[in-house]
């Protein structure tokens, strides 16, 4: 007996909706699944997700997207990490790189050898200088990681791009592969007797029925929040920022291969370099600074002429307590929001899509299997909590004394999960290792050391190396990192060559 295709209906476009539609079109058998996306040209998208994590490379590879074409059409640049200015104290800065610090020696993590060298009085070079990515950022240099040779330290890369152009790029890609786009605004949601979503009514009167619904309707959470009544878990006690001003400006000569986050009195300012402009924004808390003052702070921070008036975005940090309920799953802002301090917005979308595709009902089963729902929700909860803890760390470990926001976040009660991590780091230099779905040990080290935290001890396994050997190996590695980075071309030159018109003409011929 022939089984009708399972009808997937995505409500909302933007990055979340079109990333979901594109992945479905690539992975799912069109004979067994149909994909429809509903979006309205009258409803804008938030569109602040212009900086990404290296995991987006995997998403592009899943779609078999040509990287150079993707960067050319989204005005993309490369990203080796995030610079944090003034987060520990004014005038101080550090960089969180996408890569390793040092090397494993004898299976022991590098920070333990560096900490031991300090305790032995060997005066090793600064920890961050053992990262190729950090050193490259200091020179505004970039080179593709060479997977066929052994570098002194490993590094990866991510992207900066125009989020609006990215959504347009994926829209065309997905529609060319069978995704149906319906223009319209949802005004009514009908449930069946089991409580599943069944039919959406648009403002035009058109009705769209489906078997499985993906809510990408943004903060409104039209299906999951409004119709199915899934509650919001508020995290503003830990992450108090609730507004952002955003504005692009002319591209400056400082064409950095990294995102910059600069701490301010009532929040922080981001800077994201693109090929055609620079993206800027000010994330702030209205408990500690007014909207007008925050706007003025943003405009004063620009390193080029503003290309328009700043746009105000309102949000709350937190998540839906069930991102998947019945036959409806929320992705993106409809599921939760964590400020873009570590560029996790698109990663959360990507991870939700991957888990959805792994656990999606089959056309034969159709009904909701609560075992699959429970597993998706467990994974989502775990990921959100890990990211929450990482963001809180940036705030709470600060020495910006006498500033109300920074005094507040330094003194509040931390989640037990983060307190446990900090206790282990303090006593023995241990950092978390998550196999699936979050930042590496080196990411934690970058922020912990960058925010001025220094452990009292180190892993005793690092004692196997004699003092003289340890000193020699540290200095040799430091010299090799510098030599490799010194030979790298400038980021600006690599982008211009990689995304050039002539290169595309040669590839097409």
KEKE-313186 format. One record per residue (C-alpha): x negated, y negated, z. Coordinates in steps of 0.2 Angstrom, whole numbers, always signed. Example, Ala and Ser with C-alpha at 12.3 -4.5 7.8 and 13.67 -1.06 7.14 Angstrom:
<pts>
PT     x     y     z
PT   -62   +22   +39
PT   -68    +5   +36
</pts>
This chain:
<pts>
PT     x     y     z
PT    +0    +0    +0
PT    -7   -17    -5
PT   -10   -29   +10
PT    -7   -47    +7
PT   -22   -59   +10
PT   -23   -66   +27
PT   -19   -85   +25
PT   -32   -96   +34
PT   -26  -114   +36
PT   -38  -128   +42
PT   -31  -144   +49
PT   -43  -158   +46
PT   -58  -162   +35
PT   -74  -171   +40
PT   -89  -161   +44
PT   -80  -148   +55
PT   -66  -144   +42
PT   -77  -143   +27
PT   -91  -134   +35
PT   -78  -121   +41
PT   -70  -120   +23
PT   -87  -118   +15
PT   -92  -104   +26
PT   -76   -95   +24
PT   -77   -97    +5
PT   -95   -90    +5
PT   -92   -75   +17
PT   -74   -69   +15
PT   -67   -59    +1
PT   -55   -70    -9
PT   -44   -54   -12
PT   -42   -52    +7
PT   -42   -70   +13
PT   -35   -86    +6
PT   -42  -103   +13
PT   -32  -120   +13
PT   -38  -136   +21
PT   -26  -150   +25
PT   -33  -168   +26
PT   -27  -185   +25
PT   -36  -199   +16
PT   -27  -211   +29
PT   -36  -203   +44
PT   -54  -207   +46
PT   -67  -196   +54
PT   -79  -200   +68
PT   -94  -197   +57
PT  -108  -200   +70
PT  -116  -183   +67
PT  -131  -189   +56
PT  -144  -180   +66
PT  -145  -161   +67
PT  -155  -146   +74
PT  -166  -134   +64
PT  -151  -121   +64
PT  -143  -131   +50
PT  -156  -123   +39
PT  -148  -106   +42
PT  -131  -113   +38
PT  -137  -120   +21
PT  -145  -104   +18
PT  -129   -94   +21
PT  -121  -105    +8
PT  -136  -103    -3
PT  -137  -122    -5
PT  -152  -129   -13
PT  -161  -139    +0
PT  -168  -153   -11
PT  -151  -156   -19
PT  -142  -156    -2
PT  -155  -169    +4
PT  -153  -180   -12
PT  -134  -180   -12
PT  -133  -184    +7
PT  -148  -196    +7
PT  -156  -185   +19
PT  -173  -186   +28
PT  -183  -173   +38
PT  -183  -172   +57
PT  -196  -165   +68
PT  -189  -170   +85
PT  -181  -184   +95
PT  -191  -198  +104
PT  -184  -203  +121
PT  -189  -221  +125
PT  -187  -227  +143
PT  -178  -212  +149
PT  -189  -209  +164
PT  -194  -227  +167
PT  -195  -243  +156
PT  -209  -243  +144
PT  -212  -224  +145
PT  -208  -212  +131
PT  -210  -194  +126
PT  -205  -183  +111
PT  -194  -167  +111
PT  -201  -158   +96
PT  -194  -144   +86
PT  -208  -132   +89
PT  -220  -124  +102
PT  -232  -132  +114
PT  -248  -122  +112
PT  -249  -103  +110
PT  -245   -87  +120
PT  -261   -80  +127
PT  -260   -63  +133
PT  -241   -64  +132
PT  -241   -78  +145
PT  -233   -95  +141
PT  -244  -109  +137
PT  -238  -121  +150
PT  -245  -110  +164
PT  -263  -111  +157
PT  -261  -130  +156
PT  -255  -131  +173
PT  -269  -120  +180
PT  -282  -130  +171
PT  -275  -146  +180
PT  -276  -137  +197
PT  -294  -132  +193
PT  -299  -150  +189
PT  -303  -147  +171
PT  -293  -162  +165
PT  -285  -155  +150
PT  -278  -166  +136
PT  -260  -172  +138
PT  -247  -157  +136
PT  -238  -165  +122
PT  -254  -166  +112
PT  -254  -147  +110
PT  -239  -148   +98
PT  -241  -150   +80
PT  -224  -158   +78
PT  -227  -171   +91
PT  -244  -176   +83
PT  -235  -177   +66
PT  -222  -189   +73
PT  -235  -200   +80
PT  -242  -202   +62
PT  -225  -202   +53
PT  -231  -187   +44
PT  -222  -171   +38
PT  -227  -155   +30
PT  -216  -140   +27
PT  -220  -126   +40
PT  -231  -113   +31
PT  -224   -96   +36
PT  -239   -87   +27
PT  -253   -93   +38
PT  -256   -95   +56
PT  -255  -113   +62
PT  -262  -119   +79
PT  -244  -121   +85
PT  -227  -117   +77
PT  -214  -130   +72
PT  -198  -131   +63
PT  -188  -145   +56
PT  -170  -152   +54
PT  -162  -166   +45
PT  -155  -183   +46
PT  -141  -187   +33
PT  -126  -197   +30
PT  -111  -187   +38
PT   -98  -195   +26
PT  -109  -189   +11
PT  -111  -172   +19
PT   -92  -169   +20
PT   -90  -175    +2
PT  -104  -163    -3
PT   -96  -148    +6
PT   -79  -153    +0
PT   -84  -151   -19
PT   -94  -136   -15
PT   -80  -127    -6
PT   -66  -132   -19
PT   -77  -125   -33
PT   -76  -108   -24
PT   -58  -107   -22
PT   -53  -117    -6
PT   -36  -126    -9
PT   -36  -144    -3
PT   -19  -151    +2
PT   -18  -170    +5
PT    -6  -175   +19
PT    -3  -178   +37
PT    +4  -165   +49
PT   +19  -172   +58
PT   +27  -156   +65
PT   +20  -139   +71
PT   +32  -124   +72
PT   +29  -108   +82
PT   +36   -91   +81
PT   +44   -81   +95
PT   +27   -74  +101
PT   +20   -92  +102
PT    +9   -91   +87
PT    +8  -106   +75
PT   +17  -102   +59
PT   +22  -117   +49
PT   +15  -135   +47
PT   +26  -149   +41
PT   +18  -164   +32
PT   +23  -182   +31
PT   +28  -179   +13
PT   +40  -165   +19
PT   +29  -151   +12
PT   +27  -136   +23
PT   +12  -125   +24
PT   +13  -108   +32
PT    -2   -97   +38
PT    -8   -82   +48
PT   -23   -90   +56
PT   -25  -109   +60
PT   -41  -118   +63
PT   -39  -135   +72
PT   -52  -148   +66
PT   -40  -163   +69
PT   -53  -172   +80
PT   -50  -178   +98
PT   -31  -177   +95
PT   -32  -158   +95
PT   -15  -158   +86
PT   -13  -139   +87
PT   -23  -132  +101
PT   -21  -147  +113
PT    -4  -155  +109
PT    +6  -140  +103
PT    -1  -125  +112
PT    -5  -135  +128
PT   -23  -130  +131
PT   -30  -141  +145
PT   -45  -152  +144
PT   -59  -149  +156
PT   -66  -166  +160
PT   -85  -168  +163
PT   -87  -187  +164
PT   -92  -185  +183
PT  -109  -178  +175
PT  -109  -187  +158
PT  -101  -204  +161
PT  -103  -212  +144
PT   -86  -214  +136
PT   -89  -227  +122
PT  -101  -229  +107
PT  -103  -243   +95
PT  -110  -238   +78
PT  -117  -248   +64
PT  -129  -245   +49
PT  -143  -257   +45
PT  -155  -259   +31
PT  -169  -246   +30
PT  -185  -252   +39
PT  -203  -249   +35
PT  -204  -237   +50
PT  -198  -221   +41
PT  -200  -209   +55
PT  -198  -190   +54
PT  -188  -191   +71
PT  -173  -198   +79
PT  -175  -211   +92
PT  -165  -213  +108
PT  -169  -228  +119
PT  -162  -230  +136
PT  -152  -246  +140
PT  -144  -253  +155
PT  -128  -245  +153
PT  -132  -231  +141
PT  -143  -228  +126
PT  -146  -233  +108
PT  -149  -221   +94
PT  -159  -224   +78
PT  -158  -212   +63
PT  -168  -216   +47
PT  -160  -211   +30
PT  -166  -213   +13
PT  -154  -228    +9
PT  -151  -235   +27
PT  -154  -233   +45
PT  -140  -227   +56
PT  -138  -235   +73
PT  -127  -233   +88
PT  -125  -237  +107
PT  -118  -224  +118
PT  -113  -232  +135
PT  -102  -231  +150
PT   -88  -244  +153
PT   -90  -241  +172
PT  -107  -249  +170
PT  -107  -261  +155
PT   -93  -270  +145
PT   -89  -267  +127
PT   -95  -284  +122
PT  -112  -283  +131
PT  -114  -266  +123
PT  -111  -272  +106
PT  -123  -286  +108
PT  -136  -274  +115
PT  -134  -263   +99
PT  -136  -278   +87
PT  -151  -284   +96
PT  -159  -267   +94
PT  -158  -266   +75
PT  -174  -266   +64
PT  -165  -272   +49
PT  -150  -282   +43
PT  -133  -275   +49
PT  -123  -267   +34
PT  -106  -271   +41
PT   -97  -274   +58
PT  -100  -262   +72
PT   -86  -248   +74
PT   -80  -243   +92
PT   -78  -225   +96
PT   -69  -219  +112
PT   -72  -202  +119
PT   -73  -191  +135
PT   -86  -178  +139
PT   -78  -161  +141
PT   -70  -146  +132
PT   -54  -137  +130
PT   -53  -123  +143
PT   -48  -111  +129
PT   -55  -115  +112
PT   -46  -100  +104
PT   -28   -97  +110
PT   -15   -85  +100
PT   -19   -87   +82
PT   -26  -105   +83
PT   -45  -109   +85
PT   -52  -126   +88
PT   -69  -132   +80
PT   -78  -148   +83
PT   -70  -163   +93
PT   -54  -153   +94
PT   -63  -141  +105
PT   -74  -152  +115
PT   -86  -166  +115
PT  -104  -169  +121
PT  -112  -185  +117
PT  -125  -184  +103
PT  -140  -186  +114
PT  -148  -170  +108
PT  -139  -169   +91
PT  -129  -154   +96
PT  -112  -159   +87
PT  -115  -150   +71
PT  -123  -136   +79
PT  -108  -133   +90
PT   -97  -133   +74
PT  -109  -121   +65
PT  -110  -109   +80
PT   -91  -109   +82
PT   -89  -105   +63
PT  -101   -91   +64
PT   -93   -83   +80
PT   -76   -86   +71
PT   -81   -76   +56
PT   -88   -62   +66
PT   -72   -60   +76
PT   -59   -65   +64
PT   -43   -54   +62
PT   -42   -43   +47
PT   -28   -44   +35
PT   -23   -26   +40
PT   -22   -31   +59
PT   -15   -49   +57
PT   -10   -49   +75
PT   -20   -57   +89
PT   -33   -46   +98
PT   -36   -53  +115
PT   -52   -44  +116
PT   -59   -54  +101
PT   -51   -70  +108
PT   -59   -67  +125
PT   -76   -64  +118
PT   -76   -80  +107
PT   -70   -90  +122
PT   -84   -83  +133
PT   -97   -87  +120
PT   -91  -105  +118
PT   -90  -108  +137
PT  -108  -102  +139
PT  -115  -113  +125
PT  -106  -128  +131
PT  -112  -126  +149
PT  -130  -124  +143
PT  -129  -139  +133
PT  -121  -149  +147
PT  -135  -144  +159
PT  -148  -149  +146
PT  -140  -167  +144
PT  -138  -169  +162
PT  -156  -166  +165
PT  -161  -181  +154
PT  -150  -192  +165
PT  -153  -186  +182
PT  -172  -185  +181
PT  -175  -204  +179
PT  -185  -217  +189
PT  -175  -232  +183
PT  -172  -238  +200
PT  -160  -253  +203
PT  -149  -250  +188
PT  -132  -245  +192
PT  -129  -231  +179
PT  -146  -224  +182
PT  -145  -224  +200
PT  -128  -215  +199
PT  -134  -201  +188
PT  -149  -198  +198
PT  -139  -196  +214
PT  -124  -186  +209
PT  -121  -167  +213
PT  -128  -156  +199
PT  -120  -140  +193
PT  -127  -125  +202
PT  -133  -118  +185
PT  -144  -133  +183
PT  -150  -133  +201
PT  -156  -115  +199
PT  -166  -119  +183
PT  -174  -134  +192
PT  -179  -124  +207
PT  -188  -111  +197
PT  -197  -124  +187
PT  -202  -133  +203
PT  -210  -118  +212
PT  -218  -109  +197
PT  -216  -118  +181
PT  -203  -106  +174
PT  -191  -112  +161
PT  -175  -104  +153
PT  -176   -93  +139
PT  -160   -91  +129
PT  -160   -78  +115
PT  -144   -84  +108
PT  -138  -101  +104
PT  -148  -115  +112
PT  -164  -124  +114
PT  -180  -115  +117
PT  -192  -114  +132
PT  -202  -128  +123
PT  -187  -139  +122
PT  -185  -138  +141
PT  -203  -141  +144
PT  -203  -156  +133
PT  -189  -164  +143
PT  -195  -158  +160
PT  -213  -165  +158
PT  -207  -180  +148
PT  -195  -185  +162
PT  -210  -184  +174
PT  -206  -167  +183
PT  -222  -157  +187
PT  -221  -140  +195
PT  -231  -135  +211
PT  -236  -118  +204
PT  -239  -108  +189
PT  -237   -90  +183
PT  -251   -80  +191
PT  -253   -69  +175
PT  -262   -85  +168
PT  -276   -81  +181
PT  -283   -67  +170
PT  -294   -80  +160
PT  -310   -86  +167
PT  -312  -105  +170
PT  -325  -108  +157
PT  -315   -98  +144
PT  -299  -107  +148
PT  -308  -124  +146
PT  -315  -119  +129
PT  -299  -112  +122
PT  -289  -127  +127
PT  -301  -139  +119
PT  -303  -128  +103
PT  -284  -128  +101
PT  -282  -146  +104
PT  -295  -150   +91
PT  -287  -138   +78
PT  -269  -146   +81
PT  -277  -163   +77
PT  -286  -157   +62
PT  -271  -149   +54
PT  -259  -164   +57
PT  -272  -176   +51
PT  -271  -168   +34
PT  -252  -169   +33
PT  -244  -182   +20
PT  -233  -196   +26
PT  -215  -192   +28
PT  -209  -205   +16
PT  -220  -198    +2
PT  -214  -180    +5
PT  -195  -186    +4
PT  -198  -197   -11
PT  -206  -182   -20
PT  -195  -169   -15
PT  -179  -178   -19
PT  -185  -187   -35
PT  -175  -188   -51
PT  -190  -181   -61
PT  -190  -166   -50
PT  -172  -162   -53
PT  -174  -165   -72
PT  -189  -152   -72
PT  -179  -140   -62
PT  -164  -141   -74
PT  -175  -139   -90
</pts>
